[in-house]
Amino acid sequence: MAKIRTFIAIELPSGLKQDADKLIVTLKPIAEGVRWVRAANLHFTLRFLGDIGQDQVAGLAEKLRENLSPLKPFPLKLSGLGCFPNMNRPRVIWLGGAGDMEALQNLAYQVESACRDCGLGKADKKFSAHLTIGRIKNPRGLEPFIERLTKVDFESDEFEVGEVVIFKSDLSPRGPTYTPMAKIPIG
């Protein structure tokens, strides 16, 4: 059985990807040692699955359809910047989510439930509404950059979350390539 690296996410509209990319372009010159996410790869991860059997995707998509059919589409936007684990020890730079956070949490819960029902185990990390825009290889000398991050006021337009996507992730030296395998409507 072939294994594929997968995750379930909310795909962003192209206009929001461009807005986030413009922010990244302004941050690049002041932050060496950051591996920035390409605009095409920006998404809200609901559940990282890792390597699963390719034959499991259809069953997972069906279970997601079942779990998400009672939900309603909802508004979301990108708002605020931060770092994981924190600003003093930055490893991941993220944009936050805002809007109907209760609906987003419920969506993440239903996705997690579907994954468990399909035998994919419990998530490694608790869901956190964020969009990764960069990963820091070496945090030394980033104090001016982190100070700048605390002053950036970023907020996007709202968009409607109307589906989730099961993505295949192929890793290469040029970075990951994400391919949609199934799109599951909400509602």
C-alpha positions, 0 to 999 in steps of 0.5 A: 500500500502506497503511503502519501504525506497528507493534511486537511486545510482551509485553502485561502482565496488567491487575493488573500494569498497575495496580501499575505505575500506582500507582507512577506515581501516587506519582512524578507529584507529584515530577517535573514535565516527565515525560510518563507512560505510561498504564496501558493502554499499558504493555508490554514491547517486543520489537521496534519496527518503525516503519511497515510495509505493512499487507499484511506483518502476516499474513506476519510473524504466520505467521513468528512462529508458526513461530519461537515454536512450539518455545519454552515459556511462562516466568515474568517480573516487573517489578523495579527502576527506572532511566533511559536513558541513565543516572541523570545524563542521564535521558530515559526512566524504566523498570521492569526485567524479572526472572525467566527472563531467558534465556527472554526473551532467546531470545524476543527473538532469535526475534522479531528473526529472524522480522522479518529473515526477513520483510525488515524489517531489523535492529533499531535497538537491541539488546533491553533488558528494560525497560518504559518508564513515562515520558519526560522532556522537560526534565531540569533540576531533576529531581535530587530526583526521581532521588534518590527513584527510586534509593530506590524498591524495586519488584517485581511478582508473576510472570506467565507469558509465553505470547504476543506481540502485534503492535500497531498504534500510532496517534499523536495529541496525546492520546498513542498508542493501541495496537491488537492486530493479531495474538496469537501463542502461545508453544509 
